[in-house]
Amino acid sequence: MTENLKTMRAAVCDGAGGPEALEIRELPVPAVREGWSLVRVQGAGLNRSELRTRQGHSPSVRFPRVLGIECVGTLAVSTHPTLQEGTTVAAVMGEMGREFDGGYAEYALLPNELLMPIDTTLPWEVLAALPETYLTAQGALDMLGITPDIKGRLLIRGGTASVGLAAASIASGYGFETAATTRRRGKSDTLTKAGVDHVLIDNGGPLAEGLHRIWPDGPDYILDLIGTSTLVDSLRLVRRGGTVCMSGSLSGWLIPDFEPIAQIPSGTKLTAFHSDNYKGGTGAPLLQRVVDHIEAGVYRPNIDRVFALEDIVAAHRYMENNEATGKLVVLP
């Protein structure tokens, strides 16, 4: 209960800029209103979309803003019709950290429809690493049509991103043969431990030669987490009739001069996945299944580093320098 709590610590972004644009401040604890519940944040995963918002690439976001498109914690004050105070919950997307303040704080006021109740004994830093990452990975594999009932070959571009490692873990568990790209040879062991069968070093040159040595006809599926700078190339690399899913934007959000008829080979399929599709009640059963698999040791959480809220500037600098191999988590 928080009736007597008046202030909280939060990382506030006053405007577009570098990591130093984030500043720890004391803010009033948000007042609860009908249809919204107050979550005591116990952990929040960091995401590249927050980095780009901080840099000024999200024109709809108005500053100052507490960033953070996901969090986990407990219900401090609930107006939810079925969830009691003290319930462990997760929340992702739904304009969290964009239209309204997000997870970079000790408390977050969130719409009830975003709340996902979770039954778990996982430590907070592990639980915080899961929602956005694993919902995105599972959703993208679903969009590709990858299931445990089929066998095939999957290439993950941007494999050492947290979503890439999660997707490799899931696909490997399905029995898929997987390949993944990384720009740094030193990260190869991380990919192998996540279940990747073939590691490809993407140094900016042609990827086709190395890929075709493994799979002469190309992969059946490509999960492209790099996005705009590699998507057209991925459409060329996938076997004719295969499927490419773009579910990441490590290289930005727009493809200049994209010509679908000319650049999508006939018979090849292009799709996309956005984690907003699995927010709230839609994603709750899936996230619970992921949590259960983590607890059982079927999936690995792939955490790179855990930061304190006070170290949010260092965390964003670490993320911006592409030093992470796996998920970054901040604990208030």
C-alpha positions in Angstrom: 0.0 0.0 0.0 1.3 3.5 -0.8 -1.2 5.9 0.8 1.6 7.8 2.6 4.2 7.6 -0.2 4.4 11.0 -1.9 7.6 10.9 -4.0 9.6 8.4 -6.0 12.8 8.3 -8.0 12.6 8.2 -11.8 14.9 8.7 -14.8 13.5 11.6 -16.7 14.4 12.5 -20.3 13.9 16.3 -20.7 14.6 16.3 -24.5 16.4 14.6 -27.3 20.1 14.0 -26.7 22.8 11.6 -25.6 22.7 9.3 -22.6 23.3 12.3 -20.4 19.8 13.6 -21.3 18.5 11.1 -18.7 18.5 12.5 -15.2 17.4 10.9 -11.9 14.9 13.0 -10.1 12.3 12.9 -7.3 8.8 13.0 -8.8 5.4 12.8 -7.2 4.0 9.2 -7.1 1.3 9.2 -9.8 -2.3 9.5 -8.5 -4.4 6.4 -9.2 -7.5 6.9 -11.4 -10.2 4.7 -12.7 -9.0 2.1 -15.2 -5.4 2.6 -14.2 -3.3 0.8 -11.5 -0.1 1.7 -9.7 2.7 -0.8 -10.1 5.7 -0.9 -7.8 8.4 -1.4 -10.4 10.9 -4.1 -9.5 12.7 -4.3 -12.8 12.7 -3.0 -16.3 14.3 -4.3 -19.5 16.1 -1.8 -21.7 15.3 -1.6 -25.4 16.7 0.0 -28.5 13.4 1.8 -29.1 14.0 3.8 -25.9 17.4 4.7 -27.1 15.9 6.1 -30.4 13.2 7.9 -28.5 15.9 9.5 -26.3 17.8 10.5 -29.5 14.7 12.3 -30.8 13.6 9.8 -33.4 10.0 9.4 -32.0 8.2 12.5 -33.2 5.0 11.6 -31.3 6.8 11.6 -27.9 6.5 14.8 -25.9 9.3 15.6 -23.3 9.8 15.5 -20.4 9.1 11.8 -20.3 10.0 8.8 -18.1 11.0 6.2 -20.7 10.6 2.5 -20.6 8.3 0.3 -22.7 8.2 -2.6 -20.3 8.5 -3.4 -16.6 7.7 -6.0 -14.0 6.7 -5.5 -10.4 3.8 -5.8 -8.0 0.5 -4.0 -7.8 0.7 -1.3 -5.2 -2.8 0.1 -5.7 -5.2 -1.8 -8.0 -8.4 -0.7 -9.7 -8.3 -3.9 -11.8 -11.5 -5.9 -11.4 -9.8 -9.2 -10.8 -6.2 -8.4 -9.8 -5.5 -7.7 -6.1 -2.7 -5.6 -4.6 0.5 -7.5 -4.3 0.0 -9.5 -7.5 3.1 -9.9 -9.6 2.6 -8.3 -13.0 4.4 -7.5 -16.2 3.5 -4.8 -18.8 4.8 -4.1 -22.3 4.1 -1.5 -25.0 0.7 0.1 -25.4 2.4 3.6 -25.6 4.1 3.0 -22.3 7.1 5.3 -21.9 5.9 7.2 -24.9 2.4 8.6 -24.5 2.6 8.2 -20.7 5.4 7.6 -18.3 7.0 4.1 -18.3 9.2 1.7 -16.4 12.3 3.8 -15.6 11.0 4.6 -12.2 10.1 3.2 -8.8 6.4 3.3 -9.6 4.5 3.4 -12.9 0.8 4.2 -13.4 -0.4 1.8 -16.1 -3.7 1.1 -17.9 -5.3 -2.0 -16.5 -5.5 -3.5 -20.0 -1.7 -3.7 -20.1 -1.3 -5.7 -16.9 -0.2 -9.3 -17.3 -0.4 -11.3 -14.0 2.5 -13.8 -13.6 3.0 -16.7 -11.3 6.7 -17.1 -10.7 9.5 -17.6 -8.3 12.1 -16.1 -10.6 14.3 -13.3 -9.2 13.3 -9.8 -10.4 16.3 -9.3 -12.7 15.5 -12.5 -14.5 11.8 -11.8 -14.8 12.5 -8.3 -16.0 14.6 -9.7 -18.9 11.7 -11.7 -20.3 8.6 -9.8 -21.4 9.5 -7.7 -24.4 12.3 -10.0 -25.5 10.5 -13.3 -25.4 7.1 -12.0 -26.5 8.8 -10.5 -29.5 10.9 -13.6 -30.3 7.9 -16.0 -29.9 5.6 -13.7 -31.9 8.1 -13.3 -34.7 8.6 -17.1 -35.0 4.8 -17.4 -35.0 4.6 -15.0 -37.9 7.3 -16.9 -39.8 5.2 -20.1 -39.3 7.8 -21.8 -37.3 6.4 -24.5 -34.9 7.6 -27.6 -33.1 5.8 -29.7 -35.7 8.0 -28.7 -38.7 11.7 -28.8 -39.4 13.7 -26.2 -41.3 16.5 -23.8 -41.5 16.4 -20.4 -39.8 18.8 -17.4 -40.2 18.7 -14.8 -37.4 20.2 -11.5 -38.5 21.3 -9.6 -35.4 21.7 -12.8 -33.4 23.4 -11.3 -30.3 20.5 -8.9 -29.7 18.4 -10.1 -26.8 15.5 -11.0 -29.1 17.9 -12.9 -31.3 19.2 -15.0 -28.5 15.7 -15.7 -27.3 14.6 -16.7 -30.8 17.6 -19.0 -31.1 16.8 -20.7 -27.8 13.2 -21.3 -28.9 13.9 -22.5 -32.4 16.7 -24.8 -31.2 14.2 -26.3 -28.7 11.9 -26.9 -31.7 14.7 -28.9 -33.4 15.4 -26.2 -36.1 18.8 -25.9 -37.7 19.8 -22.3 -37.0 22.4 -19.8 -38.1 22.9 -16.3 -36.7 25.0 -13.2 -37.6 27.1 -11.1 -35.3 29.5 -8.3 -36.1 32.0 -9.4 -33.4 33.7 -12.8 -33.5 34.1 -12.7 -29.7 30.4 -13.1 -29.3 30.3 -16.4 -31.2 30.3 -18.5 -28.0 27.3 -16.7 -26.7 25.4 -17.6 -29.8 26.5 -21.3 -29.6 25.4 -21.5 -26.0 22.0 -20.2 -27.1 21.6 -23.1 -29.5 22.9 -21.6 -32.7 24.4 -24.2 -35.1 26.2 -21.8 -37.4 27.7 -18.4 -36.6 28.3 -16.0 -39.4 30.4 -12.9 -39.0 28.6 -9.9 -40.6 31.4 -7.3 -41.2 29.3 -5.3 -43.7 30.4 -7.2 -46.7 28.3 -9.8 -48.7 26.8 -12.4 -46.4 25.7 -14.7 -49.2 29.0 -16.5 -49.7 29.3 -17.7 -46.1 25.6 -18.5 -45.9 25.6 -20.5 -49.1 28.5 -22.6 -47.9 26.2 -23.8 -45.2 22.9 -23.8 -47.1 23.4 -23.7 -50.9 19.7 -22.9 -51.5 19.5 -20.4 -48.6 17.5 -20.7 -45.4 13.8 -21.4 -45.3 13.2 -18.5 -42.9 15.0 -15.3 -41.9 14.3 -13.4 -38.8 15.7 -9.9 -39.5 16.3 -7.9 -36.3 18.7 -5.4 -37.9 15.9 -4.2 -40.2 16.0 -1.5 -42.7 19.6 -1.7 -43.7 19.5 -5.5 -44.3 15.9 -6.3 -45.2 16.3 -6.1 -49.0 19.4 -8.3 -48.8 17.5 -10.8 -46.6 14.8 -11.1 -49.3 17.5 -12.1 -51.7 19.1 -14.6 -49.3 16.1 -16.6 -48.3 15.3 -19.5 -50.5 12.7 -18.8 -53.2 9.3 -19.3 -51.6 10.8 -18.8 -48.1 9.6 -16.2 -45.6 11.4 -13.2 -44.1 10.0 -11.5 -40.9 11.3 -8.1 -39.9 10.9 -7.7 -36.1 13.7 -5.4 -35.2 14.9 -1.9 -36.0 18.6 -1.9 -34.9 19.3 0.1 -38.1 16.3 2.4 -38.0 12.6 2.4 -39.0 12.5 3.5 -42.7 13.7 1.9 -45.9 14.5 4.7 -48.5 13.3 4.0 -52.0 11.9 0.6 -51.2 10.2 -1.0 -54.3 8.3 -4.1 -53.2 7.5 -5.4 -56.7 11.1 -5.1 -57.8 12.8 -6.1 -54.5 10.6 -9.0 -53.2 11.4 -12.1 -55.3 8.3 -13.8 -56.7 7.0 -16.4 -54.3 9.0 -15.1 -51.4 6.9 -13.9 -48.4 7.6 -10.8 -46.3 5.9 -10.3 -42.9 6.6 -8.4 -39.7 5.8 -8.6 -36.0 5.4 -5.9 -33.5 5.2 -6.8 -29.8 2.3 -4.5 -29.3 0.2 -7.3 -30.7 0.9 -9.4 -27.5 0.3 -6.7 -24.9 -1.9 -7.3 -21.9 -4.3 -10.2 -21.8 -3.3 -11.4 -25.2 0.3 -11.9 -24.2 -0.2 -13.1 -20.6 -0.6 -16.8 -21.3 2.4 -16.8 -23.7 4.6 -14.9 -21.1 3.5 -17.4 -18.4 4.6 -20.2 -20.7 8.0 -18.5 -21.2 8.4 -18.1 -17.5 7.6 -21.7 -16.9 10.2 -22.8 -19.5 12.8 -20.5 -17.9 12.1 -22.0 -14.5 12.3 -25.5 -16.0 15.6 -24.7 -17.7 14.2 -25.1 -21.2 15.0 -21.5 -22.2 17.9 -19.3 -21.0 17.2 -15.7 -20.0 20.4 -14.3 -21.7 21.0 -11.4 -19.4 24.1 -9.3 -20.2 24.2 -6.8 -17.4 22.0 -5.5 -14.6 22.2 -1.8 -13.7 20.8 0.3 -10.8 18.4 3.0 -11.8 21.0 5.6 -10.7 23.3 4.2 -13.4 20.8 4.7 -16.3 23.1 7.0 -18.1 25.9 4.3 -18.1 23.3 1.7 -19.1 22.2 3.8 -22.2 25.8 4.5 -23.1 26.6 0.7 -22.9 23.5 0.0 -25.1 24.3 2.8 -27.6 27.9 1.5 -28.0 26.6 -2.0 -28.9 28.5 -3.6 -26.1 25.7 -5.9 -24.9 25.3 -9.5 -25.7 21.9 -10.2 -24.4 19.4 -8.3 -22.3 20.1 -5.2 -20.2 18.0 -4.8 -17.1 17.6 -1.9 -14.7 16.5 -2.4 -11.1 14.9 0.6 -9.2 
